[in-house]
């Protein structure tokens, strides 16, 4: 197991003396992962240990961030939930970064610089500005991602915009194009690379399909994505 940072053990120790950290290390580490070891988030989650078991906190954090509502009203308002913290960060963002961050909420499982540019119309400089503000992180060279709690927040902001369907349509087109390119490549010497490339975007492909199935007048991109993604899934199933 990984090492739990000292500030995290202190947070949990002060919040509750009712459990043995060593005996519950796996649950504490899982909770840390769910909230990215964010000290504020850990403090909020720790406040529930008096009423819930560590396992219950872990299960809730795995699916919802609503648990991180602080029952202690003496905390400053901006510290009462992770959403409030994200909201405070949102309020101080310049308008151009708000625009980009909200549009990034359409992605699932990360994105490349090229994909972000195609959806948002902005380049790597805008992404790096959001990285500096801890709203976007570098997953690996050339690939970015949002922590799931930040992604949900961005998706909520996107859902409030009048151009939300345009953003989703651009997202669909990006991954329909990618699926088509990779689908053609599997018949040549780049088969392995093509399967791996599209495989890395399965969350985005599924999200694009889900939106396309409920949206009007997008039959062309929907059929392209379905056709080539289905071929990819057959290939991966055959080689599994």
Residue pairs with C-beta under 8 A, 6 or more apart in sequence:
1 25
1 26
1 29
2 29
4 21
4 25
4 28
4 29
4 32
5 37
7 39
8 28
8 32
8 37
8 39
8 42
9 21
11 39
11 42
11 43
11 46
12 21
12 28
12 42
12 46
12 49
13 21
14 46
15 43
15 46
15 47
15 49
16 46
16 49
16 50
18 49
18 50
19 49
19 54
21 28
24 54
27 54
27 55
27 57
27 58
28 54
30 58
30 62
31 42
31 45
31 54
31 57
31 58
31 61
32 42
34 58
34 61
34 62
35 41
35 42
35 45
35 61
35 68
35 82
35 149
36 147
36 149
38 82
40 79
40 82
40 85
41 68
41 82
41 85
43 79
44 68
44 69
44 70
44 79
44 80
44 81
44 82
45 57
45 61
45 67
45 68
47 70
47 71
47 72
48 57
48 67
48 71
49 57
52 60
57 67
60 66
60 67
61 67
61 68
65 81
65 82
65 83
65 149
65 152
68 81
68 82
68 83
69 80
69 81
70 79
70 80
70 81
73 80
77 84
78 84
78 85
78 87
78 88
79 85
82 149
83 149
83 153
86 135
86 149
86 150
86 153
87 153
89 133
89 134
89 135
90 98
90 101
90 153
90 157
93 101
93 133
96 122
96 126
97 126
97 129
97 130
97 133
98 157
99 120
100 120
100 122
100 126
100 127
100 130
101 130
101 135
101 136
101 154
101 157
102 154
102 157
102 158
102 161
103 119
103 120
103 154
103 158
103 167
104 111
104 116
104 119
104 120
104 130
104 136
104 146
104 151
104 154
105 146
105 151
105 152
105 153
105 154
105 155
105 156
105 157
105 158
106 119
106 155
106 158
106 167
106 168
106 171
106 207
107 115
107 116
107 119
107 145
107 146
107 151
107 171
107 204
107 207
108 151
108 203
108 204
108 206
108 207
109 145
109 201
109 202
109 203
109 204
110 139
110 143
110 144
110 145
110 203
111 119
111 143
111 144
111 145
111 204
112 142
112 143
112 144
113 123
113 124
113 127
113 142
113 144
115 174
115 204
116 122
116 127
116 144
117 123
117 124
118 170
118 173
118 174
119 167
119 170
119 171
119 174
120 126
127 136
127 144
130 136
131 137
131 138
131 144
135 146
135 150
135 154
136 144
136 145
136 146
136 150
137 144
137 145
137 146
137 147
138 144
139 145
146 154
158 164
158 167
161 167
165 215
168 208
168 211
168 215
169 215
169 218
169 221
171 204
171 207
171 208
171 211
172 208
172 211
172 212
172 218
172 221
172 222
172 225
173 221
175 201
175 204
175 205
175 208
175 225
176 208
176 221
176 222
176 224
176 225
176 228
177 224
178 197
178 198
178 201
179 198
179 205
179 224
179 225
179 227
179 228
179 229
179 232
180 224
180 228
181 194
182 194
182 195
182 197
182 198
182 228
182 232
183 194
183 198
183 227
183 228
183 231
183 232
185 191
185 193
185 194
186 194
186 195
186 231
186 232
186 235
195 232
195 235
195 236
195 239
198 205
198 228
198 229
198 232
199 232
199 236
205 225
205 229
208 225
209 222
209 225
209 226
209 229
212 218
212 221
212 222
212 225
213 222
